[in-house]
Amino acid sequence: MPNTLTNLKDVKVAQSAIKPFMATLLPIRAFSSNFSPEPADKLDTIRVPIVGAPSPASDFSGSYTADVDSSIDVAPVQLNRHKYKTVHVTAREASETALNVLETLVGSAVKQLAQDVLQDIFTEITAANYGDPAIAALASTAFDYKKVLGVRESCANARMPSTDRALVLDAAYFSNLLGDDIVAKSFMTPVALPGVVDGVIRRLAGFDVYETTILPNTEKLVGFAGHPSCLAVAMRYLEPVAQYDEAGAVTDPLTGLTFGYLRYTETSSNRIFVTVECLYGFKVAIAGGLRRIVKP
């Protein structure tokens, strides 16, 4: 079992920090995953279930075990990535301000950690791994609802399962899509105006839609459409060997997304340090489960 935070101040800081961690990693829902607070060591291998398209139905010929579905597979993912972020405050800073300085710093560090982890995962989305783009390269000002339908058609041609599809877009392309006449008017209801009021597109053309600002600059990637079968991601808690003032796994109970929390004190300088860290790995699963979108 992983270490458990027991200090009430640390628990409060950790509970506050899990929110920006989850919000930043929202696009990770586009991938297959195996997340858990269970401890693991670097380079351990985690089995991630991959569910692709179902095989065709068979004519009965005396046995229900003939032509069994073989599209469910397991991807072995090595936990070969380990990122961390450390912040500190002096004891005087912690005691002389009404603002919880440590909580604010840790929240910011966790958000940065999540961004760096997600951007690292996005580096796997290359032409070598997933082939030609879904549609011809285009500028953000040309990306509209009709282009989304073109991406949808490309997914169908790749025989990507129609359920659980996600569309992840660079902020400029997402913003131009928000201004598309069809998209804007589709949200004009008296109940909610997510596109106009909140700048959110929850579902469009069969895709769950996510905005991001951290797609890698390589290969002119500005977005992708994907099914969870495209990529396998694993995450675990790296249990510390050394002794710390407080150490434990901080986990979202619904998804299992986890980061490690370490607090320790440097008595010579009277400073309090908190390190947040993430142990994870990823690998390509089914190449036909993702279609890239690129700029010229």
C-alpha positions in Angstrom: 0.0 0.0 0.0 1.2 3.6 -0.7 2.1 6.0 2.0 -0.9 8.0 3.3 -0.7 11.7 4.2 -1.6 12.2 7.9 -0.8 15.8 8.6 -4.0 17.9 8.2 -2.2 20.8 6.6 -0.6 18.5 4.0 -4.0 16.8 3.3 -5.6 20.3 2.7 -2.8 21.3 0.4 -3.0 18.0 -1.5 -6.7 18.1 -1.8 -6.5 21.6 -3.3 -3.8 20.6 -5.7 -5.6 17.6 -7.2 -8.1 19.9 -8.9 -5.6 21.7 -11.2 -3.9 18.4 -11.8 -7.1 16.8 -13.0 -8.2 19.8 -15.0 -4.9 20.0 -16.9 -4.8 16.3 -17.7 -8.4 16.3 -19.0 -7.4 15.5 -22.6 -5.8 12.3 -21.3 -9.3 10.8 -21.5 -8.7 10.4 -25.2 -6.3 7.4 -24.4 -6.5 4.0 -22.9 -5.1 4.1 -19.3 -4.2 2.1 -16.2 -3.9 4.6 -13.3 -3.5 3.6 -9.7 -2.1 4.9 -6.4 -0.4 1.5 -5.9 3.3 1.8 -5.5 5.7 0.9 -8.3 9.4 1.3 -9.2 10.8 3.1 -12.2 11.0 0.7 -15.2 8.2 -1.6 -13.9 5.8 -2.7 -16.6 2.0 -2.1 -16.4 -0.6 -3.9 -18.5 -3.0 -1.5 -20.1 -6.2 -3.0 -21.7 -6.8 -1.9 -25.3 -10.3 -2.3 -26.7 -10.5 -1.8 -30.5 -13.3 -2.4 -33.0 -15.3 -5.6 -32.5 -14.9 -8.4 -34.9 -17.9 -9.2 -37.3 -20.7 -11.4 -36.0 -20.4 -15.1 -37.1 -22.8 -17.6 -38.4 -23.4 -20.3 -35.8 -21.7 -23.6 -36.7 -22.0 -25.7 -33.6 -19.8 -23.7 -31.2 -20.0 -20.3 -29.6 -16.2 -20.3 -29.2 -15.5 -20.2 -33.0 -14.3 -16.8 -34.4 -14.0 -15.3 -30.9 -13.4 -11.6 -30.6 -9.7 -10.9 -30.6 -9.7 -7.1 -30.8 -9.3 -6.8 -27.0 -5.6 -6.7 -26.3 -3.2 -5.7 -23.6 -0.3 -3.2 -24.1 2.7 -3.6 -21.8 3.7 -0.1 -20.8 7.0 0.6 -19.0 7.1 3.2 -16.3 10.1 4.9 -17.8 9.1 8.6 -17.2 9.6 10.4 -13.9 9.0 14.1 -13.7 9.0 16.3 -10.6 8.5 19.9 -9.5 9.8 21.3 -6.1 8.7 24.5 -4.4 9.7 26.0 -1.0 8.8 28.7 1.5 10.6 30.0 4.5 9.1 29.5 7.9 8.7 33.3 8.2 6.8 33.4 4.9 4.5 30.7 6.0 3.7 32.4 9.3 3.5 36.1 8.4 0.9 36.1 5.7 -2.8 35.3 5.7 -2.5 33.7 2.3 -1.6 30.0 2.4 1.6 30.5 0.4 2.5 26.8 0.3 -0.9 25.8 -0.9 -0.7 28.3 -3.7 2.8 27.3 -4.7 2.0 23.6 -4.7 -1.2 24.1 -6.8 0.9 26.0 -9.4 3.6 23.3 -9.3 1.1 20.5 -9.8 -0.5 22.3 -12.7 2.9 22.7 -14.4 3.8 19.1 -13.6 0.5 17.9 -15.3 1.2 20.1 -18.4 4.7 18.7 -18.7 3.5 15.1 -18.4 0.7 15.7 -21.0 3.1 17.4 -23.4 5.5 14.5 -23.1 2.7 12.0 -23.9 1.7 14.1 -26.9 5.2 13.6 -28.4 4.2 10.1 -29.3 1.7 11.5 -31.9 3.9 11.5 -35.0 3.6 10.7 -38.7 5.8 7.6 -38.1 3.4 6.3 -35.5 0.0 7.3 -37.0 0.5 8.0 -40.7 -0.8 10.8 -42.9 -3.0 13.6 -41.4 -6.8 13.3 -41.4 -7.2 16.3 -43.7 -4.9 18.6 -45.7 -2.8 21.0 -43.7 -4.6 24.2 -42.9 -4.4 27.4 -40.9 -6.4 28.0 -37.8 -8.6 30.5 -39.6 -9.7 27.8 -42.0 -10.7 25.3 -39.4 -14.5 25.1 -39.1 -17.3 22.7 -38.7 -17.0 21.3 -42.2 -13.3 20.5 -41.5 -14.4 18.6 -38.4 -16.7 16.6 -40.6 -13.7 15.9 -42.9 -11.8 14.6 -39.9 -14.8 12.5 -39.0 -14.8 11.0 -42.5 -11.1 10.2 -42.2 -11.7 8.4 -38.9 -14.5 6.3 -40.6 -12.1 5.4 -43.5 -9.6 4.3 -40.9 -12.3 2.0 -39.4 -12.0 3.8 -36.1 -14.8 2.8 -33.7 -17.5 5.5 -33.7 -17.9 5.5 -29.9 -15.6 7.2 -27.4 -14.0 9.4 -30.0 -12.2 12.6 -28.9 -11.0 15.7 -30.7 -8.1 17.5 -29.2 -7.3 20.9 -30.7 -4.7 23.7 -30.3 -6.3 26.8 -28.8 -6.2 28.8 -32.0 -8.0 26.1 -33.9 -10.5 25.6 -31.1 -11.2 29.3 -30.9 -11.9 29.6 -34.7 -14.2 26.6 -34.3 -16.1 28.4 -31.5 -16.8 31.2 -34.0 -18.1 29.0 -36.7 -21.8 29.9 -37.3 -23.0 26.3 -37.2 -21.2 25.6 -33.9 -22.2 28.9 -32.2 -25.9 28.6 -33.1 -26.1 24.9 -32.2 -25.6 25.9 -28.5 -28.3 28.6 -28.5 -30.7 27.2 -26.0 -32.3 28.9 -23.0 -30.8 26.3 -20.7 -27.0 26.6 -21.3 -24.7 28.5 -23.6 -21.4 26.7 -23.1 -19.9 27.8 -26.4 -20.8 31.5 -26.1 -20.6 32.0 -22.4 -18.0 29.5 -21.2 -16.0 29.0 -24.4 -16.6 25.3 -24.2 -17.6 22.7 -26.8 -18.5 19.5 -25.0 -19.6 17.4 -28.0 -19.4 17.9 -31.7 -19.9 15.6 -34.7 -19.6 12.5 -32.4 -16.4 13.8 -30.7 -15.7 14.8 -27.1 -13.8 18.1 -27.7 -10.8 19.3 -25.7 -8.7 22.5 -26.0 -5.0 22.5 -25.3 -2.1 24.9 -25.6 0.7 22.3 -25.1 0.8 20.3 -28.3 4.5 19.7 -29.3 5.9 22.1 -31.9 7.4 19.2 -33.9 5.7 18.0 -37.2 3.4 21.0 -37.1 0.8 19.1 -35.0 -2.2 21.3 -34.1 -4.7 18.6 -33.0 -5.9 15.0 -33.4 -8.9 12.9 -33.4 -8.6 9.7 -31.5 -10.2 6.6 -30.0 -8.8 5.3 -26.7 -7.3 2.3 -28.6 -4.7 4.7 -30.1 -2.4 5.1 -27.1 -1.8 3.3 -23.8 -0.8 5.3 -20.7 0.1 4.0 -17.3 0.7 5.9 -14.0 1.7 4.8 -10.5 3.0 6.1 -7.2 6.7 6.1 -6.7 7.2 5.2 -3.0 10.2 7.1 -1.5 13.0 5.2 0.1 14.3 8.1 2.2 12.5 9.5 5.3 10.4 12.6 4.8 8.4 14.8 7.1 5.3 13.7 5.1 4.9 11.6 2.0 2.0 10.0 0.2 0.1 9.4 -3.0 -2.5 12.0 -4.0 -5.2 10.4 -6.2 -8.4 11.2 -7.9 -10.8 8.4 -6.7 -12.7 8.2 -10.0 -9.8 8.0 -12.5 -6.9 6.8 -10.4 -4.7 9.7 -11.7 -2.0 10.0 -9.1 0.9 12.3 -8.2 3.4 11.8 -5.3 3.7 14.4 -2.5 6.8 14.9 -0.4 7.4 17.5 2.3 10.7 18.0 4.0 12.5 20.7 6.0 16.0 22.1 5.6 16.8 23.2 9.1 20.0 25.1 8.1 18.0 27.6 6.1 14.7 27.3 7.9 12.9 26.4 4.7 10.0 24.0 4.0 10.2 22.1 0.7 7.4 20.3 -1.1 8.1 18.1 -4.2 5.3 16.8 -6.4 6.2 14.0 -8.8 4.7 11.7 -11.4 5.8 8.2 -12.4 4.3 7.2 -15.8 4.8 5.7 -19.2 3.1 5.5 -22.6 3.3 3.7 -26.0 1.4 3.5 -29.3 -1.3 0.9 -29.3 -3.5 0.7 -32.5 -2.3 3.1 -35.2 -5.7 3.3 -36.8 -7.1 4.7 -33.6 -5.7 8.2 -34.2 -5.8 10.8 -37.0 -3.5 13.9 -36.8 -4.4 17.5 -37.8 -1.5 19.7 -38.9 -0.8 23.2 -40.0 1.0 24.2 -43.3 
